[in-house]
Amino acid sequence: MHFVDAKGILIGSGGHFGMNIYRGCSHGCIYCDSRSLCYQFTHRFEDIEVKQNAPELLEKTLKSKRKKGMIGTGAMSDPYMHCEEELGLTRKCLEIIKRYGFGVAIQTKSDRILRDIDLLTEINKETKCVVQITLTTYDDALCKIIEPNVCNTKRRIEVLQKMQERGIPTIVWLSPILPYINDTEENITAILNECVRVGVKGIICFGMGLTLREGDREYYYAALDKYFPGLKERYIREFGNAYEITSPNTGNLYKVFYDICKKNGLCATPDECFNYMYELPEKYEQMSLFDL
């Protein structure tokens, strides 16, 4: 990893902000879109760029904001990578978010988030906290192949359950669905049934497939050659250089998805989930109006 002084830390407006403390990732997921060249990394993806002044920038920014809002983090880079154990920047930022009365919507694949469950509980009691966990495959042996350096699916489900026990609402990202790898009705059903069991609020699914572009595609194809011999050639034959790679089983998978979500009252569209995540409780909206 290497350290930089960032010029800014928050993006967004209107009560909805985004924050990334790190750039790059050490999880090693074979499908990661963040590897794409369009994001203009000037360093190796696994050489994590650490915004060492993130807490100071965040405090300065929140101190100047009169209207409260929700701060999302984890969309581009997991806030609980291995380096977070040593650096603790995510925790420091959560402490600042709590201090200034903002809410947080935090996304991860890692059980390291449990280290901060005390803070997340306090933020949720005082304002609002939503924990988002990515689930791709119920098969832990397959999980070890496609997401090699992070905790397995069953452990992530335990994280969801522990958050539920603390009263912290959760959202699951069902993504990505890799054609001919995890695009089965059995896989989708098993994941969703666990989501129902542990009481998640909703599921975000942008499609039964994945996206591939320059930088990401090459890394993914190398992994296919290593772990799924012959599958790269099938992808090239069926999908060419398409950006959106859609499972041939999409229709059946979506039927399973919507049937289970509807039956159990789960938010099942991205809009529903995002509206829920970034809506502050009414009392905080009223307080913000008086602050203006």
Secondary structure, DSSP 8 states (H G I E B T S, - for coil): -EEE--S--EEEETTEEEE-SEES-SS--TT-GGGSGGG--SS-TTS-EEETTHHHHHHHHHHT--S--EEEE-SSS-TTSHHHHHH-HHHHHHHHHHHTT-EEEEEES-GGGGGGHHHHHHHHHHS-EEEEEEE--S-HHHHHHHSTTS--HHHHHHHHHHHHHTT--EEEEE----TTTT--HHHHHHHHHHHHHTT-SEEE-S-SEEE--TTHHHHHHHHHHHHSTTHHHHHHHHHTT-SEEE-TTHHHHHHHHHHHHHHHT-B-SHHHHHHHHH---HHHHHHHHHH-
